[in-house]
Amino acid sequence: VRLVESGGGLVQPGGSLRLSCALSGNVYRIRRMAWYRQSPGKQRELVASITPGGSATYADAMEGRFTISRDNAKNTVYLQMTSLKVEDTAVYYCARLRPGESYLLTNSYDFWGQGTQVTVSS
């Protein structure tokens, strides 16, 4: 299985970006997916997660500003980010959850993408 993120870039504070995560390879079962992010010197943190059926959860700092969605037919997960802040600057990763494990733990994921850089700056 391979995960490839895209859509990152430079945006001004208050702007928006849409990230995509395309899954390829032996994707036999649809699983819960998540977006994480990591800033220099900080631990990787959960941004949002989505179940196979489309139920979403968000970190408190992103609630109301970010929207995670998925298109199972296209094996693609999205992260729509609005009202971006300087502190949202990070490398954003998508990941696939192992069955039966907690989406809150980074070691619960079996595949990760290479990440896409999001920089929020004026």
VOPAGU-2260 file (C-alpha; in pm, 1 decimal, decimal comma):
REM VOPAGU-2260
SITE   aa  ch    i         X         Y         Z
SITE  VAL   A    0       0,0       0,0       0,0
SITE  ARG   A    1     122,4     346,5     -85,5
SITE  LEU   A    2     -10,0     681,1      37,6
SITE  VAL   A    3      73,8     998,4    -152,1
SITE  GLU   A    4     -19,6    1341,1     -19,9
SITE  SER   A    5     -53,3    1651,1    -233,2
SITE  GLY   A    6    -191,5    2001,7    -213,8
SITE  GLY   A    7      45,2    2163,6      30,3
SITE  GLY   A    8     203,9    2500,4     -26,2
SITE  LEU   A    9     244,5    2856,4      93,9
SITE  VAL   A   10     -65,4    3045,4     199,2
SITE  GLN   A   11    -132,5    3368,3     386,0
SITE  PRO   A   12    -297,4    3371,0     726,1
SITE  GLY   A   13    -671,3    3336,6     686,3
SITE  GLY   A   14    -632,1    3146,5     361,8
SITE  SER   A   15    -736,3    2797,4     263,8
SITE  LEU   A   16    -579,4    2483,2     125,7
SITE  ARG   A   17    -708,9    2142,2      31,6
SITE  LEU   A   18    -485,7    1843,0      84,8
SITE  SER   A   19    -536,6    1508,8     -84,6
SITE  CYS   A   20    -412,1    1164,0       7,7
SITE  ALA   A   21    -430,0     897,1    -260,8
SITE  LEU   A   22    -402,0     531,4    -166,5
SITE  SER   A   23    -272,0     276,5    -412,6
SITE  GLY   A   24    -156,0     -82,2    -410,7
SITE  ASN   A   25    -328,3    -370,6    -234,5
SITE  VAL   A   26    -609,5    -166,4     -85,2
SITE  TYR   A   27    -849,5    -450,9     -20,7
SITE  ARG   A   28   -1031,6    -314,9     277,2
SITE  ILE   A   29   -1143,6      36,8     349,4
SITE  ARG   A   30   -1006,5     145,8     683,9
SITE  ARG   A   31   -1013,0     443,8     911,6
SITE  MET   A   32    -775,8     713,6     791,2
SITE  ALA   A   33    -620,6    1012,5     959,6
SITE  TRP   A   34    -428,3    1330,0     896,6
SITE  TYR   A   35    -141,4    1411,4    1126,8
SITE  ARG   A   36      97,5    1702,2    1125,6
SITE  GLN   A   37     442,1    1771,0    1259,6
SITE  SER   A   38     622,9    2098,0    1312,0
SITE  PRO   A   39     998,7    2126,9    1371,1
SITE  GLY   A   40    1085,9    2032,0    1725,8
SITE  LYS   A   41     736,7    1905,7    1802,9
SITE  GLN   A   42     576,2    1565,1    1819,4
SITE  ARG   A   43     350,7    1447,0    1543,8
SITE  GLU   A   44      -6,6    1536,8    1635,4
SITE  LEU   A   45    -343,0    1416,0    1519,9
SITE  VAL   A   46    -535,0    1662,3    1304,5
SITE  ALA   A   47    -843,8    1466,4    1204,3
SITE  SER   A   48    -965,0    1114,7    1150,2
SITE  ILE   A   49   -1240,8     961,0     941,3
SITE  THR   A   50   -1409,0     622,8     955,3
SITE  PRO   A   51   -1486,5     414,1     647,5
SITE  GLY   A   52   -1844,0     538,0     669,4
SITE  GLY   A   53   -1739,7     902,6     682,6
SITE  SER   A   54   -1769,1     987,8    1052,3
SITE  ALA   A   55   -1507,3    1246,6    1139,4
SITE  THR   A   56   -1326,9    1353,8    1452,5
SITE  TYR   A   57   -1100,5    1654,2    1494,9
SITE  ALA   A   58    -839,6    1786,1    1729,1
SITE  ASP   A   59    -977,2    2076,2    1929,1
SITE  ALA   A   60    -751,4    2331,2    1759,7
SITE  MET   A   61    -886,2    2235,3    1416,4
SITE  GLU   A   62   -1254,0    2195,1    1500,1
SITE  GLY   A   63   -1459,4    2423,4    1283,6
SITE  ARG   A   64   -1170,7    2517,7    1055,9
SITE  PHE   A   65   -1070,5    2184,0     901,3
SITE  THR   A   66   -1287,8    1927,4     728,5
SITE  ILE   A   67   -1181,6    1573,0     656,1
SITE  SER   A   68   -1361,6    1373,6     390,1
SITE  ARG   A   69   -1306,7    1070,3     174,3
SITE  ASP   A   70   -1404,4     923,8    -158,5
SITE  ASN   A   71   -1384,2     547,5    -114,5
SITE  ALA   A   72   -1436,9     483,1    -484,8
SITE  LYS   A   73   -1125,3     687,4    -557,8
SITE  ASN   A   74    -929,5     564,2    -253,7
SITE  THR   A   75    -867,1     925,5    -163,2
SITE  VAL   A   76    -890,3    1119,2     160,6
SITE  TYR   A   77    -906,9    1497,8     174,0
SITE  LEU   A   78    -839,0    1767,7     427,5
SITE  GLN   A   79    -998,5    2103,8     360,6
SITE  MET   A   80    -828,7    2368,9     571,5
SITE  THR   A   81    -972,1    2716,2     615,6
SITE  SER   A   82    -890,7    3017,9     831,3
SITE  LEU   A   83    -532,6    2901,6     839,4
SITE  LYS   A   84    -303,9    3036,1    1108,2
SITE  VAL   A   85      72,0    3069,6    1126,8
SITE  GLU   A   86      72,3    2793,4    1386,8
SITE  ASP   A   87     -79,9    2554,7    1133,0
SITE  THR   A   88     255,2    2549,8     954,0
SITE  ALA   A   89     376,2    2190,5     948,9
SITE  VAL   A   90     431,5    1884,1     737,5
SITE  TYR   A   91      98,8    1710,4     700,3
SITE  TYR   A   92      82,7    1331,2     675,8
SITE  CYS   A   93    -196,9    1092,2     603,1
SITE  ALA   A   94    -200,2     747,1     755,2
SITE  ARG   A   95    -403,6     426,9     750,2
SITE  LEU   A   96    -518,1     271,2    1077,6
SITE  ARG   A   97    -463,5     -93,7    1162,1
SITE  PRO   A   98    -790,4    -277,6    1229,6
SITE  GLY   A   99    -902,6    -269,8    1590,5
SITE  GLU   A  100    -648,6     -17,9    1711,2
SITE  SER   A  101    -687,6     329,0    1855,4
SITE  TYR   A  102    -674,3     613,0    1605,1
SITE  LEU   A  103    -531,0     833,1    1881,5
SITE  LEU   A  104    -194,3     655,8    1880,6
SITE  THR   A  105      63,9     717,5    1609,9
SITE  ASN   A  106     193,1     361,2    1634,6
SITE  SER   A  107    -153,9     228,9    1545,3
SITE  TYR   A  108    -106,7     312,7    1178,4
SITE  ASP   A  109      48,0      69,6     932,1
SITE  PHE   A  110     112,0     301,1     638,2
SITE  TRP   A  111     209,0     666,6     618,8
SITE  GLY   A  112     254,5     905,0     332,1
SITE  GLN   A  113     571,6    1104,7     275,3
SITE  GLY   A  114     407,2    1426,8     390,1
SITE  THR   A  115     326,2    1757,4     227,3
SITE  GLN   A  116     450,5    2091,9     357,2
SITE  VAL   A  117     200,0    2357,1     454,8
SITE  THR   A  118     342,2    2698,9     530,8
SITE  VAL   A  119     120,1    2978,8     657,0
SITE  SER   A  120     297,1    3310,5     638,4
SITE  SER   A  121     239,9    3665,9     532,4
